[in-house]
Amino acid sequence: MKELGWVEMKREEQESRPDRKVYSITEQGYTALRSWQAQPADVFQICDELLLKVLFGNFASPNDLARNLRASITEHAMRLLAYRQNALSMSMQGAFRHDNKRPNPYTTMSQENPYPNLIARFAVAFEQTYLQWLYEALEMVESPEGQGSEGDE
């Protein structure tokens, strides 16, 4: 984006850490962002290898499929925890803080910005829904009816 002239970068010297690169959007960048925002969004697509493995579950060992589902449960439970923690740390008053403790550069302290909170709520809801499905899938795979695939061990 810097090469396109959409952002400018300046270095901030820090005493105990390497210099920090601070980016700011240019007028040309705002123009490009507004143009992009005016375009309709592409269709939402989920690209998830686990879904493909479940789709072809008849060719898998139920043990392998269950192990993959359990691993995914662990991963998505950790994501859900992280998303919930991020959502709790957000403020509707533009004081969203990143790990480096800098405020959200896209708002002023007096300006309300509900959009990061909307995305955080989506991330939490998505992970909750996915985890619910994972537990249902695991229950089905581990049930006697779900054990009839070709690759049984």
N, CA, C and O atoms as a GROMACS GRO file, in nm:
protein
  612
    1MET      N    1   0.082  -0.118   0.000
    1MET     CA    2   0.000   0.000   0.000
    1MET      C    3   0.087   0.126   0.000
    1MET      O    4   0.049   0.230  -0.054
    2LYS      N    5   0.203   0.114   0.061
    2LYS     CA    6   0.295   0.227   0.061
    2LYS      C    7   0.339   0.259  -0.081
    2LYS      O    8   0.346   0.375  -0.122
    3GLU      N    9   0.369   0.153  -0.156
    3GLU     CA   10   0.413   0.172  -0.295
    3GLU      C   11   0.303   0.232  -0.382
    3GLU      O   12   0.332   0.300  -0.480
    4LEU      N   13   0.177   0.205  -0.347
    4LEU     CA   14   0.064   0.261  -0.421
    4LEU      C   15   0.034   0.405  -0.378
    4LEU      O   16  -0.049   0.472  -0.440
    5GLY      N   17   0.100   0.452  -0.273
    5GLY     CA   18   0.077   0.587  -0.224
    5GLY      C   19  -0.044   0.598  -0.133
    5GLY      O   20  -0.094   0.708  -0.109
    6TRP      N   21  -0.092   0.486  -0.083
    6TRP     CA   22  -0.212   0.486   0.001
    6TRP      C   23  -0.180   0.510   0.148
    6TRP      O   24  -0.266   0.556   0.223
    7VAL      N   25  -0.058   0.480   0.188
    7VAL     CA   26  -0.016   0.503   0.326
    7VAL      C   27   0.124   0.563   0.326
    7VAL      O   28   0.202   0.545   0.232
    8GLU      N   29   0.153   0.633   0.434
    8GLU     CA   30   0.287   0.684   0.459
    8GLU      C   31   0.339   0.617   0.585
    8GLU      O   32   0.262   0.582   0.674
    9MET      N   33   0.470   0.600   0.592
    9MET     CA   34   0.528   0.534   0.706
    9MET      C   35   0.634   0.625   0.767
    9MET      O   36   0.714   0.684   0.695
   10LYS      N   37   0.633   0.634   0.899
   10LYS     CA   38   0.743   0.702   0.968
   10LYS      C   39   0.789   0.613   1.082
   10LYS      O   40   0.711   0.535   1.137
   11ARG      N   41   0.913   0.625   1.116
   11ARG     CA   42   0.970   0.542   1.222
   11ARG      C   43   0.967   0.620   1.353
   11ARG      O   44   0.999   0.739   1.358
   12GLU      N   45   0.928   0.549   1.457
   12GLU     CA   46   0.934   0.604   1.592
   12GLU      C   47   1.045   0.532   1.666
   12GLU      O   48   1.046   0.409   1.675
   13GLU      N   49   1.137   0.608   1.716
   13GLU     CA   50   1.246   0.547   1.792
   13GLU      C   51   1.194   0.503   1.928
   13GLU      O   52   1.115   0.573   1.992
   14GLN      N   53   1.241   0.386   1.972
   14GLN     CA   54   1.206   0.335   2.104
   14GLN      C   55   1.335   0.298   2.174
   14GLN      O   56   1.430   0.253   2.110
   15GLU      N   57   1.338   0.317   2.303
   15GLU     CA   58   1.460   0.292   2.378
   15GLU      C   59   1.493   0.145   2.394
   15GLU      O   60   1.604   0.102   2.362
   16SER      N   61   1.397   0.068   2.442
   16SER     CA   62   1.428  -0.070   2.476
   16SER      C   63   1.385  -0.170   2.369
   16SER      O   64   1.405  -0.290   2.386
   17ARG      N   65   1.328  -0.123   2.261
   17ARG     CA   66   1.283  -0.212   2.154
   17ARG      C   67   1.326  -0.154   2.019
   17ARG      O   68   1.366  -0.038   2.010
   18PRO      N   69   1.316  -0.236   1.915
   18PRO     CA   70   1.347  -0.182   1.782
   18PRO      C   71   1.250  -0.070   1.746
   18PRO      O   72   1.139  -0.061   1.800
   19ASP      N   73   1.292   0.015   1.654
   19ASP     CA   74   1.206   0.124   1.610
   19ASP      C   75   1.073   0.069   1.562
   19ASP      O   76   1.065  -0.039   1.504
   20ARG      N   77   0.968   0.145   1.588
   20ARG     CA   78   0.834   0.106   1.547
   20ARG      C   79   0.800   0.180   1.418
   20ARG      O   80   0.830   0.298   1.403
   21LYS      N   81   0.736   0.108   1.326
   21LYS     CA   82   0.687   0.169   1.203
   21LYS      C   83   0.542   0.211   1.225
   21LYS      O   84   0.458   0.129   1.260
   22VAL      N   85   0.514   0.339   1.204
   22VAL     CA   86   0.378   0.391   1.222
   22VAL      C   87   0.328   0.434   1.085
   22VAL      O   88   0.388   0.517   1.017
   23TYR      N   89   0.215   0.374   1.046
   23TYR     CA   90   0.157   0.403   0.916
   23TYR      C   91   0.038   0.496   0.932
   23TYR      O   92  -0.038   0.486   1.028
   24SER      N   93   0.022   0.586   0.836
   24SER     CA   94  -0.097   0.671   0.833
   24SER      C   95  -0.150   0.672   0.689
   24SER      O   96  -0.074   0.666   0.593
   25ILE      N   97  -0.281   0.679   0.679
   25ILE     CA   98  -0.345   0.674   0.549
   25ILE      C   99  -0.335   0.811   0.482
   25ILE      O  100  -0.350   0.914   0.547
   26THR      N  101  -0.310   0.810   0.352
   26THR     CA  102  -0.300   0.934   0.275
   26THR      C  103  -0.437   0.968   0.214
   26THR      O  104  -0.530   0.886   0.220
   27GLU      N  105  -0.449   1.085   0.158
   27GLU     CA  106  -0.574   1.122   0.090
   27GLU      C  107  -0.601   1.026  -0.026
   27GLU      O  108  -0.716   0.987  -0.049
   28GLN      N  109  -0.496   0.989  -0.097
   28GLN     CA  110  -0.511   0.890  -0.204
   28GLN      C  111  -0.558   0.756  -0.146
   28GLN      O  112  -0.636   0.685  -0.210
   29GLY      N  113  -0.510   0.721  -0.029
   29GLY     CA  114  -0.554   0.600   0.038
   29GLY      C  115  -0.700   0.606   0.078
   29GLY      O  116  -0.774   0.508   0.061
   30TYR      N  117  -0.743   0.723   0.131
   30TYR     CA  118  -0.885   0.739   0.164
   30TYR      C  119  -0.972   0.725   0.040
   30TYR      O  120  -1.080   0.665   0.046
   31THR      N  121  -0.928   0.781  -0.072
   31THR     CA  122  -1.003   0.771  -0.197
   31THR      C  123  -1.015   0.626  -0.240
   31THR      O  124  -1.123   0.582  -0.280
   32ALA      N  125  -0.905   0.551  -0.232
   32ALA     CA  126  -0.907   0.410  -0.270
   32ALA      C  127  -0.996   0.330  -0.174
   32ALA      O  128  -1.069   0.240  -0.217
   33LEU      N  129  -0.990   0.362  -0.045
   33LEU     CA  130  -1.072   0.292   0.054
   33LEU      C  131  -1.221   0.318   0.030
   33LEU      O  132  -1.302   0.226   0.034
   34ARG      N  133  -1.256   0.445   0.004
   34ARG     CA  134  -1.397   0.477  -0.024
   34ARG      C  135  -1.444   0.408  -0.150
   34ARG      O  136  -1.558   0.362  -0.156
   35SER      N  137  -1.361   0.400  -0.251
   35SER     CA  138  -1.397   0.331  -0.375
   35SER      C  139  -1.419   0.183  -0.349
   35SER      O  140  -1.515   0.125  -0.399
   36TRP      N  141  -1.331   0.122  -0.272
   36TRP     CA  142  -1.344  -0.020  -0.238
   36TRP      C  143  -1.471  -0.044  -0.156
   36TRP      O  144  -1.543  -0.141  -0.179
   37GLN      N  145  -1.499   0.046  -0.060
   37GLN     CA  146  -1.618   0.032   0.024
   37GLN      C  147  -1.747   0.041  -0.058
   37GLN      O  148  -1.848  -0.018  -0.019
   38ALA      N  149  -1.745   0.113  -0.169
   38ALA     CA  150  -1.865   0.130  -0.252
   38ALA      C  151  -1.896   0.006  -0.336
   38ALA      O  152  -2.007  -0.008  -0.388
   39GLN      N  153  -1.799  -0.083  -0.349
   39GLN     CA  154  -1.818  -0.204  -0.430
   39GLN      C  155  -1.889  -0.311  -0.347
   39GLN      O  156  -1.865  -0.322  -0.227
   40PRO      N  157  -1.977  -0.390  -0.412
   40PRO     CA  158  -2.041  -0.499  -0.337
   40PRO      C  159  -1.937  -0.604  -0.296
   40PRO      O  160  -1.838  -0.626  -0.366
   41ALA      N  161  -1.961  -0.666  -0.182
   41ALA     CA  162  -1.870  -0.769  -0.131
   41ALA      C  163  -1.888  -0.898  -0.208
   41ALA      O  164  -1.998  -0.928  -0.256
   42ASP      N  165  -1.782  -0.974  -0.221
   42ASP     CA  166  -1.790  -1.107  -0.281
   42ASP      C  167  -1.873  -1.198  -0.191
   42ASP      O  168  -1.895  -1.166  -0.074
   43VAL      N  169  -1.918  -1.307  -0.244
   43VAL     CA  170  -1.994  -1.404  -0.168
   43VAL      C  171  -1.904  -1.466  -0.062
   43VAL      O  172  -1.789  -1.502  -0.090
   44PHE      N  173  -1.956  -1.478   0.059
   44PHE     CA  174  -1.881  -1.538   0.170
   44PHE      C  175  -1.851  -1.683   0.138
   44PHE      O  176  -1.940  -1.758   0.099
   45GLN      N  177  -1.726  -1.722   0.156
   45GLN     CA  178  -1.686  -1.860   0.130
   45GLN      C  179  -1.607  -1.911   0.250
   45GLN      O  180  -1.521  -1.842   0.305
   46ILE      N  181  -1.637  -2.032   0.288
   46ILE     CA  182  -1.560  -2.097   0.394
   46ILE      C  183  -1.467  -2.197   0.327
   46ILE      O  184  -1.511  -2.285   0.254
   47CYS      N  185  -1.340  -2.183   0.353
   47CYS     CA  186  -1.241  -2.277   0.302
   47CYS      C  187  -1.182  -2.347   0.423
   47CYS      O  188  -1.094  -2.294   0.491
   48ASP      N  189  -1.230  -2.467   0.450
   48ASP     CA  190  -1.193  -2.537   0.572
   48ASP      C  191  -1.165  -2.683   0.537
   48ASP      O  192  -1.255  -2.756   0.495
   49GLU      N  193  -1.042  -2.726   0.555
   49GLU     CA  194  -1.002  -2.862   0.523
   49GLU      C  195  -1.082  -2.965   0.603
   49GLU      O  196  -1.113  -3.073   0.553
   50LEU      N  197  -1.116  -2.932   0.727
   50LEU     CA  198  -1.192  -3.027   0.808
   50LEU      C  199  -1.328  -3.055   0.746
   50LEU      O  200  -1.374  -3.169   0.747
   51LEU      N  201  -1.394  -2.954   0.691
   51LEU     CA  202  -1.523  -2.976   0.628
   51LEU      C  203  -1.510  -3.072   0.510
   51LEU      O  204  -1.598  -3.155   0.487
   52LEU      N  205  -1.402  -3.061   0.437
   52LEU     CA  206  -1.378  -3.152   0.325
   52LEU      C  207  -1.356  -3.295   0.377
   52LEU      O  208  -1.405  -3.391   0.318
   53LYS      N  209  -1.281  -3.307   0.487
   53LYS     CA  210  -1.258  -3.440   0.545
   53LYS      C  211  -1.389  -3.501   0.594
   53LYS      O  212  -1.411  -3.621   0.579
   54VAL      N  213  -1.476  -3.419   0.651
   54VAL     CA  214  -1.605  -3.470   0.696
   54VAL      C  215  -1.691  -3.508   0.576
   54VAL      O  216  -1.760  -3.610   0.579
   55LEU      N  217  -1.688  -3.427   0.471
   55LEU     CA  218  -1.766  -3.458   0.351
   55LEU      C  219  -1.731  -3.596   0.298
   55LEU      O  220  -1.820  -3.671   0.255
   56PHE      N  221  -1.603  -3.631   0.300
   56PHE     CA  222  -1.558  -3.761   0.253
   56PHE      C  223  -1.532  -3.856   0.370
   56PHE      O  224  -1.444  -3.942   0.364
   57GLY      N  225  -1.612  -3.840   0.476
   57GLY     CA  226  -1.595  -3.920   0.597
   57GLY      C  227  -1.612  -4.069   0.576
   57GLY      O  228  -1.560  -4.148   0.654
   58ASN      N  229  -1.686  -4.110   0.471
   58ASN     CA  230  -1.702  -4.253   0.445
   58ASN      C  231  -1.570  -4.321   0.411
   58ASN      O  232  -1.560  -4.444   0.421
   59PHE      N  233  -1.472  -4.247   0.372
   59PHE     CA  234  -1.342  -4.303   0.334
   59PHE      C  235  -1.241  -4.294   0.448
   59PHE      O  236  -1.124  -4.329   0.430
   60ALA      N  237  -1.286  -4.246   0.564
   60ALA     CA  238  -1.196  -4.226   0.677
   60ALA      C  239  -1.225  -4.326   0.788
   60ALA      O  240  -1.336  -4.378   0.798
   61SER      N  241  -1.128  -4.349   0.868
   61SER     CA  242  -1.148  -4.425   0.991
   61SER      C  243  -1.227  -4.334   1.086
   61SER      O  244  -1.194  -4.216   1.099
   62PRO      N  245  -1.328  -4.387   1.153
   62PRO     CA  246  -1.399  -4.305   1.252
   62PRO      C  247  -1.305  -4.251   1.359
   62PRO      O  248  -1.325  -4.140   1.410
   63ASN      N  249  -1.202  -4.328   1.394
   63ASN     CA  250  -1.104  -4.281   1.493
   63ASN      C  251  -1.028  -4.159   1.442
   63ASN      O  252  -1.007  -4.063   1.516
   64ASP      N  253  -0.988  -4.162   1.313
   64ASP     CA  254  -0.917  -4.048   1.255
   64ASP      C  255  -1.009  -3.926   1.247
   64ASP      O  256  -0.968  -3.814   1.279
   65LEU      N  257  -1.131  -3.949   1.204
   65LEU     CA  258  -1.226  -3.840   1.192
   65LEU      C  259  -1.255  -3.779   1.330
   65LEU      O  260  -1.258  -3.657   1.344
   66ALA      N  261  -1.276  -3.864   1.429
   66ALA     CA  262  -1.301  -3.816   1.565
   66ALA      C  263  -1.181  -3.738   1.618
   66ALA      O  264  -1.197  -3.635   1.683
   67ARG      N  265  -1.060  -3.788   1.591
   67ARG     CA  266  -0.939  -3.718   1.636
   67ARG      C  267  -0.930  -3.580   1.572
   67ARG      O  268  -0.894  -3.483   1.638
   68ASN      N  269  -0.962  -3.571   1.443
   68ASN     CA  270  -0.960  -3.441   1.373
   68ASN      C  271  -1.065  -3.347   1.430
   68ASN      O  272  -1.040  -3.228   1.446
   69LEU      N  273  -1.182  -3.400   1.460
   69LEU     CA  274  -1.288  -3.317   1.518
   69LEU      C  275  -1.248  -3.268   1.657
   69LEU      O  276  -1.270  -3.151   1.690
   70ARG      N  277  -1.188  -3.355   1.739
   70ARG     CA  278  -1.143  -3.313   1.872
   70ARG      C  279  -1.035  -3.205   1.863
   70ARG      O  280  -1.036  -3.108   1.939
   71ALA      N  281  -0.942  -3.222   1.771
   71ALA     CA  282  -0.837  -3.121   1.753
   71ALA      C  283  -0.898  -2.988   1.711
   71ALA      O  284  -0.855  -2.881   1.757
   72SER      N  285  -0.997  -2.994   1.625
   72SER     CA  286  -1.063  -2.871   1.581
   72SER      C  287  -1.142  -2.808   1.695
   72SER      O  288  -1.147  -2.685   1.706
   73ILE      N  289  -1.203  -2.890   1.779
   73ILE     CA  290  -1.274  -2.837   1.896
   73ILE      C  291  -1.177  -2.759   1.984
   73ILE      O  292  -1.208  -2.649   2.029
   74THR      N  293  -1.060  -2.816   2.009
   74THR     CA  294  -0.960  -2.748   2.091
   74THR      C  295  -0.919  -2.616   2.027
   74THR      O  296  -0.914  -2.513   2.094
   75GLU      N  297  -0.890  -2.620   1.898
   75GLU     CA  298  -0.847  -2.498   1.827
   75GLU      C  299  -0.955  -2.390   1.831
   75GLU      O  300  -0.927  -2.273   1.859
   76HIS      N  301  -1.079  -2.428   1.802
   76HIS     CA  302  -1.186  -2.328   1.798
   76HIS      C  303  -1.227  -2.280   1.936
   76HIS      O  304  -1.272  -2.167   1.951
   77ALA      N  305  -1.212  -2.364   2.038
   77ALA     CA  306  -1.237  -2.319   2.175
   77ALA      C  307  -1.135  -2.213   2.215
   77ALA      O  308  -1.169  -2.115   2.282
   78MET      N  309  -1.011  -2.231   2.173
   78MET     CA  310  -0.906  -2.131   2.201
   78MET      C  311  -0.934  -2.001   2.126
   78MET      O  312  -0.917  -1.892   2.180
   79ARG      N  313  -0.977  -2.014   2.001
   79ARG     CA  314  -1.014  -1.895   1.924
   79ARG      C  315  -1.130  -1.821   1.991
   79ARG      O  316  -1.127  -1.698   2.004
   80LEU      N  317  -1.230  -1.896   2.033
   80LEU     CA  318  -1.346  -1.834   2.097
   80LEU      C  319  -1.303  -1.758   2.222
   80LEU      O  320  -1.347  -1.646   2.246
   81LEU      N  321  -1.217  -1.818   2.301
   81LEU     CA  322  -1.166  -1.751   2.421
   81LEU      C  323  -1.094  -1.622   2.384
   81LEU      O  324  -1.117  -1.518   2.445
   82ALA      N  325  -1.008  -1.628   2.283
   82ALA     CA  326  -0.934  -1.508   2.240
   82ALA      C  327  -1.030  -1.400   2.188
   82ALA      O  328  -1.014  -1.282   2.220
   83TYR      N  329  -1.128  -1.441   2.109
   83TYR     CA  330  -1.224  -1.344   2.055
   83TYR      C  331  -1.306  -1.281   2.167
   83TYR      O  332  -1.336  -1.161   2.163
   84ARG      N  333  -1.344  -1.361   2.266
   84ARG     CA  334  -1.419  -1.305   2.379
   84ARG      C  335  -1.334  -1.206   2.457
   84ARG      O  336  -1.383  -1.101   2.498
   85GLN      N  337  -1.207  -1.239   2.477
   85GLN     CA  338  -1.118  -1.148   2.549
   85GLN      C  339  -1.100  -1.018   2.470
   85GLN      O  340  -1.100  -0.910   2.528
   86ASN      N  341  -1.084  -1.029   2.338
   86ASN     CA  342  -1.072  -0.909   2.256
   86ASN      C  343  -1.198  -0.826   2.263
   86ASN      O  344  -1.191  -0.703   2.274
   87ALA      N  345  -1.314  -0.890   2.257
   87ALA     CA  346  -1.441  -0.818   2.262
   87ALA      C  347  -1.455  -0.745   2.395
   87ALA      O  348  -1.505  -0.632   2.400
   88LEU      N  349  -1.412  -0.809   2.504
   88LEU     CA  350  -1.421  -0.744   2.635
   88LEU      C  351  -1.328  -0.623   2.646
   88LEU      O  352  -1.359  -0.527   2.716
   89SER      N  353  -1.216  -0.628   2.575
   89SER     CA  354  -1.121  -0.517   2.586
   89SER      C  355  -1.159  -0.400   2.497
   89SER      O  356  -1.098  -0.293   2.507
   90MET      N  357  -1.257  -0.418   2.410
   90MET     CA  358  -1.299  -0.309   2.322
   90MET      C  359  -1.391  -0.212   2.396
   90MET      O  360  -1.470  -0.251   2.481
   91SER      N  361  -1.378  -0.088   2.360
   91SER     CA  362  -1.468   0.014   2.411
   91SER      C  363  -1.539   0.078   2.294
   91SER      O  364  -1.481   0.092   2.187
   92MET      N  365  -1.661   0.115   2.312
   92MET     CA  366  -1.738   0.178   2.206
   92MET      C  367  -1.695   0.324   2.185
   92MET      O  368  -1.749   0.391   2.097
   93GLN      N  369  -1.600   0.372   2.263
   93GLN     CA  370  -1.558   0.511   2.252
   93GLN      C  371  -1.427   0.528   2.176
   93GLN      O  372  -1.357   0.628   2.195
   94GLY      N  373  -1.392   0.434   2.092
   94GLY     CA  374  -1.273   0.450   2.009
   94GLY      C  375  -1.144   0.419   2.080
   94GLY      O  376  -1.037   0.451   2.028
   95ALA      N  377  -1.149   0.359   2.197
   95ALA     CA  378  -1.026   0.332   2.271
   95ALA      C  379  -0.984   0.186   2.258
   95ALA      O  380  -0.916   0.134   2.346
   96PHE      N  381  -1.024   0.120   2.150
   96PHE     CA  382  -0.983  -0.019   2.126
   96PHE      C  383  -0.832  -0.026   2.129
   96PHE      O  384  -0.764   0.048   2.058
   97ARG      N  385  -0.781  -0.114   2.210
   97ARG     CA  386  -0.636  -0.125   2.225
   97ARG      C  387  -0.587  -0.256   2.166
   97ARG      O  388  -0.648  -0.361   2.183
   98HIS      N  389  -0.475  -0.245   2.097
   98HIS     CA  390  -0.410  -0.363   2.041
   98HIS      C  391  -0.311  -0.414   2.145
   98HIS      O  392  -0.295  -0.354   2.251
   99ASP      N  393  -0.245  -0.524   2.116
   99ASP     CA  394  -0.146  -0.580   2.209
   99ASP      C  395  -0.038  -0.480   2.244
   99ASP      O  396   0.019  -0.484   2.353
  100ASN      N  397  -0.008  -0.388   2.152
  100ASN     CA  398   0.098  -0.292   2.178
  100ASN      C  399   0.047  -0.170   2.255
  100ASN      O  400   0.119  -0.072   2.272
  101LYS      N  401  -0.079  -0.177   2.302
  101LYS     CA  402  -0.140  -0.076   2.387
  101LYS      C  403  -0.159   0.058   2.317
  101LYS      O  404  -0.173   0.161   2.385
  102ARG      N  405  -0.161   0.061   2.186
  102ARG     CA  406  -0.190   0.184   2.113
  102ARG      C  407  -0.338   0.192   2.086
  102ARG      O  408  -0.399   0.088   2.058
  103PRO      N  409  -0.399   0.310   2.093
  103PRO     CA  410  -0.542   0.322   2.064
  103PRO      C  411  -0.570   0.299   1.916
  103PRO      O  412  -0.480   0.307   1.832
  104ASN      N  413  -0.695   0.271   1.886
  104ASN     CA  414  -0.739   0.253   1.748
  104ASN      C  415  -0.709   0.381   1.671
  104ASN      O  416  -0.761   0.487   1.706
  105PRO      N  417  -0.626   0.376   1.567
  105PRO     CA  418  -0.588   0.498   1.496
  105PRO      C  419  -0.696   0.549   1.403
  105PRO      O  420  -0.681   0.657   1.346
  106TYR      N  421  -0.805   0.476   1.386
  106TYR     CA  422  -0.906   0.514   1.290
  106TYR      C  423  -1.021   0.592   1.354
  106TYR      O  424  -1.116   0.628   1.284
  107THR      N  425  -1.014   0.619   1.483
  107THR     CA  426  -1.115   0.697   1.549
  107THR      C  427  -1.048   0.797   1.642
  107THR      O  428  -0.932   0.781   1.679
  108THR      N  429  -1.122   0.900   1.677
  108THR     CA  430  -1.076   0.992   1.780
  108THR      C  431  -1.141   0.947   1.910
  108THR      O  432  -1.236   0.869   1.910
  109MET      N  433  -1.090   0.996   2.020
  109MET     CA  434  -1.142   0.953   2.150
  109MET      C  435  -1.288   0.994   2.167
  109MET      O  436  -1.361   0.930   2.243
  110SER      N  437  -1.332   1.101   2.100
  110SER     CA  438  -1.470   1.147   2.115
  110SER      C  439  -1.563   1.082   2.013
  110SER      O  440  -1.684   1.104   2.018
  111GLN      N  441  -1.511   1.006   1.922
  111GLN     CA  442  -1.590   0.949   1.814
  111GLN      C  443  -1.628   0.805   1.846
  111GLN      O  444  -1.541   0.724   1.877
  112GLU      N  445  -1.758   0.774   1.837
  112GLU     CA  446  -1.800   0.636   1.856
  112GLU      C  447  -1.771   0.557   1.730
  112GLU      O  448  -1.794   0.605   1.619
  113ASN      N  449  -1.722   0.435   1.747
  113ASN     CA  450  -1.695   0.347   1.634
  113ASN      C  451  -1.744   0.208   1.670
  113ASN      O  452  -1.672   0.130   1.731
  114PRO      N  453  -1.867   0.176   1.631
  114PRO     CA  454  -1.923   0.046   1.667
  114PRO      C  455  -1.875  -0.068   1.579
  114PRO      O  456  -1.902  -0.184   1.610
  115TYR      N  457  -1.803  -0.040   1.471
  115TYR     CA  458  -1.772  -0.143   1.372
  115TYR      C  459  -1.674  -0.249   1.421
  115TYR      O  460  -1.698  -0.367   1.395
  116PRO      N  461  -1.567  -0.215   1.488
  116PRO     CA  462  -1.482  -0.324   1.541
  116PRO      C  463  -1.560  -0.415   1.636
  116PRO      O  464  -1.537  -0.536   1.639
  117ASN      N  465  -1.652  -0.357   1.715
  117ASN     CA  466  -1.732  -0.438   1.806
  117ASN      C  467  -1.825  -0.531   1.728
  117ASN      O  468  -1.848  -0.644   1.771
  118LEU      N  469  -1.879  -0.485   1.616
  118LEU     CA  470  -1.963  -0.572   1.533
  118LEU      C  471  -1.885  -0.692   1.484
  118LEU      O  472  -1.936  -0.804   1.485
  119ILE      N  473  -1.763  -0.670   1.441
  119ILE     CA  474  -1.679  -0.779   1.392
  119ILE      C  475  -1.644  -0.874   1.506
  119ILE      O  476  -1.643  -0.996   1.488
  120ALA      N  477  -1.615  -0.820   1.623
  120ALA     CA  478  -1.585  -0.905   1.738
  120ALA      C  479  -1.705  -0.991   1.773
  120ALA      O  480  -1.689  -1.109   1.805
  121ARG      N  481  -1.825  -0.935   1.769
  121ARG     CA  482  -1.946  -1.012   1.798
  121ARG      C  483  -1.967  -1.120   1.693
  121ARG      O  484  -2.009  -1.231   1.726
  122PHE      N  485  -1.938  -1.090   1.566
  122PHE     CA  486  -1.949  -1.191   1.461
  122PHE      C  487  -1.851  -1.305   1.487
  122PHE      O  488  -1.888  -1.422   1.478
  123ALA      N  489  -1.726  -1.271   1.521
  123ALA     CA  490  -1.624  -1.374   1.545
  123ALA      C  491  -1.666  -1.465   1.660
  123ALA      O  492  -1.650  -1.587   1.651
  124VAL      N  493  -1.718  -1.408   1.768
  124VAL     CA  494  -1.763  -1.489   1.881
  124VAL      C  495  -1.879  -1.578   1.840
  124VAL      O  496  -1.879  -1.698   1.870
  125ALA      N  497  -1.978  -1.522   1.770
  125ALA     CA  498  -2.095  -1.600   1.729
  125ALA      C  499  -2.056  -1.711   1.632
  125ALA      O  500  -2.109  -1.822   1.640
  126PHE      N  501  -1.965  -1.681   1.540
  126PHE     CA  502  -1.919  -1.781   1.444
  126PHE      C  503  -1.853  -1.898   1.516
  126PHE      O  504  -1.884  -2.014   1.488
  127GLU      N  505  -1.762  -1.868   1.607
  127GLU     CA  506  -1.693  -1.974   1.679
  127GLU      C  507  -1.789  -2.054   1.766
  127GLU      O  508  -1.775  -2.176   1.777
  128GLN      N  509  -1.886  -1.989   1.828
  128GLN     CA  510  -1.985  -2.062   1.908
  128GLN      C  511  -2.064  -2.159   1.820
  128GLN      O  512  -2.085  -2.274   1.857
  129THR      N  513  -2.106  -2.112   1.704
  129THR     CA  514  -2.182  -2.195   1.612
  129THR      C  515  -2.098  -2.311   1.560
  129THR      O  516  -2.144  -2.425   1.553
  130TYR      N  517  -1.974  -2.280   1.523
  130TYR     CA  518  -1.886  -2.385   1.471
  130TYR      C  519  -1.858  -2.490   1.578
  130TYR      O  520  -1.858  -2.609   1.549
  131LEU      N  521  -1.834  -2.446   1.702
  131LEU     CA  522  -1.810  -2.541   1.810
  131LEU      C  523  -1.933  -2.629   1.835
  131LEU      O  524  -1.919  -2.749   1.858
  132GLN      N  525  -2.050  -2.571   1.830
  132GLN     CA  526  -2.172  -2.650   1.846
  132GLN      C  527  -2.179  -2.759   1.739
  132GLN      O  528  -2.209  -2.875   1.768
  133TRP      N  529  -2.150  -2.720   1.613
  133TRP     CA  530  -2.151  -2.817   1.504
  133TRP      C  531  -2.044  -2.924   1.525
  133TRP      O  532  -2.069  -3.042   1.502
  134LEU      N  533  -1.925  -2.884   1.568
  134LEU     CA  534  -1.818  -2.981   1.591
  134LEU      C  535  -1.858  -3.085   1.695
  134LEU      O  536  -1.833  -3.204   1.677
  135TYR      N  537  -1.919  -3.040   1.805
  135TYR     CA  538  -1.962  -3.136   1.907
  135TYR      C  539  -2.070  -3.229   1.852
  135TYR      O  540  -2.069  -3.349   1.882
  136GLU      N  541  -2.162  -3.175   1.773
  136GLU     CA  542  -2.265  -3.260   1.712
  136GLU      C  543  -2.202  -3.361   1.616
  136GLU      O  544  -2.239  -3.478   1.615
  137ALA      N  545  -2.107  -3.316   1.536
  137ALA     CA  546  -2.039  -3.405   1.441
  137ALA      C  547  -1.962  -3.513   1.516
  137ALA      O  548  -1.966  -3.630   1.478
  138LEU      N  549  -1.892  -3.476   1.622
  138LEU     CA  550  -1.817  -3.573   1.701
  138LEU      C  551  -1.911  -3.677   1.763
  138LEU      O  552  -1.880  -3.796   1.762
  139GLU      N  553  -2.023  -3.632   1.816
  139GLU     CA  554  -2.120  -3.726   1.873
  139GLU      C  555  -2.170  -3.824   1.767
  139GLU      O  556  -2.185  -3.943   1.795
  140MET      N  557  -2.196  -3.774   1.646
  140MET     CA  558  -2.242  -3.862   1.539
  140MET      C  559  -2.134  -3.962   1.498
  140MET      O  560  -2.161  -4.081   1.481
  141VAL      N  561  -2.011  -3.914   1.482
  141VAL     CA  562  -1.900  -4.001   1.441
  141VAL      C  563  -1.874  -4.108   1.546
  141VAL      O  564  -1.842  -4.222   1.511
  142GLU      N  565  -1.888  -4.073   1.672
  142GLU     CA  566  -1.861  -4.170   1.779
  142GLU      C  567  -1.980  -4.260   1.811
  142GLU      O  568  -1.965  -4.356   1.888
  143SER      N  569  -2.096  -4.232   1.754
  143SER     CA  570  -2.213  -4.317   1.779
  143SER      C  571  -2.200  -4.446   1.699
  143SER      O  572  -2.130  -4.449   1.598
  144PRO      N  573  -2.266  -4.552   1.743
  144PRO     CA  574  -2.258  -4.679   1.667
  144PRO      C  575  -2.305  -4.663   1.522
  144PRO      O  576  -2.252  -4.730   1.434
  145GLU      N  577  -2.402  -4.575   1.496
  145GLU     CA  578  -2.449  -4.554   1.359
  145GLU      C  579  -2.343  -4.485   1.272
  145GLU      O  580  -2.340  -4.505   1.151
  146GLY      N  581  -2.258  -4.405   1.334
  146GLY     CA  582  -2.156  -4.332   1.260
  146GLY      C  583  -2.030  -4.413   1.237
  146GLY      O  584  -1.935  -4.361   1.177
  147GLN      N  585  -2.025  -4.535   1.282
  147GLN     CA  586  -1.903  -4.616   1.274
  147GLN      C  587  -1.895  -4.702   1.148
  147GLN      O  588  -1.808  -4.788   1.139
  148GLY      N  589  -1.982  -4.680   1.051
  148GLY     CA  590  -1.987  -4.773   0.938
  148GLY      C  591  -1.909  -4.733   0.816
  148GLY      O  592  -1.950  -4.765   0.705
  149SER      N  593  -1.796  -4.664   0.833
  149SER     CA  594  -1.720  -4.624   0.715
  149SER      C  595  -1.621  -4.733   0.673
  149SER      O  596  -1.592  -4.826   0.748
  150GLU      N  597  -1.572  -4.717   0.549
  150GLU     CA  598  -1.483  -4.819   0.490
  150GLU      C  599  -1.350  -4.832   0.563
  150GLU      O  600  -1.293  -4.941   0.569
  151GLY      N  601  -1.300  -4.721   0.619
  151GLY     CA  602  -1.166  -4.726   0.674
  151GLY      C  603  -1.160  -4.760   0.821
  151GLY      O  604  -1.066  -4.719   0.890
  152ASP      N  605  -1.256  -4.834   0.871
  152ASP     CA  606  -1.258  -4.867   1.014
  152ASP      C  607  -1.128  -4.933   1.058
  152ASP      O  608  -1.067  -5.013   0.987
  153GLU      N  609  -1.090  -4.896   1.179
  153GLU     CA  610  -0.968  -4.955   1.237
  153GLU      C  611  -1.005  -5.043   1.352
  153GLU      O  612  -0.918  -5.102   1.415
   0.00000   0.00000   0.00000
